Amino acid sequence: MANRSINSWDRIRTKIWAQCCADKLKKSDAAGVVACLDVSREKKHETVRTWGEYLGGSVRPFKETTVPVPKAHWPEKLRETCPEAWDWFATPFWFLLDREVSDHKVVALTAEQLRSCALLLPASMQAELLYHPELKVLADQTKSEEHEVPAEDRPWTVAVDFHPEVTH
């Protein structure tokens, strides 16, 4: 899938990431956030405008949309300061959700894209995904053909099928 214009997933991803950063820095607006960052005097006005757009969700901090975790200057720069915001930004589910709703059809993913997503998850979940009988292709990095994950095996269906036991 080629890079594309900003969509609803990008807006939610960006707004919450930016707000998490602002909260962690104890700032309520773009100017406050930028005051905490290492920004040259010449770029301060432009950076305040950009952070205002991040907080409003009108732009995203990355261009590339074909990888699970795109290169993004500010999310990467604030990764150590705001780890929870990074976890929100870098979850592979954004990538998978985006492909699920693109043009109201499922977009096929390559084995490398699926494997990249699986490797971003906690170690306890990786083994299950990498060696699941239906998804065993994820363990083989050399395959590049596209695959559609069976609907019942898509990661977000776990929440739909989750039935915790009630104990009294």
Disulfide bonds with the S-S distance in Angstrom:
none
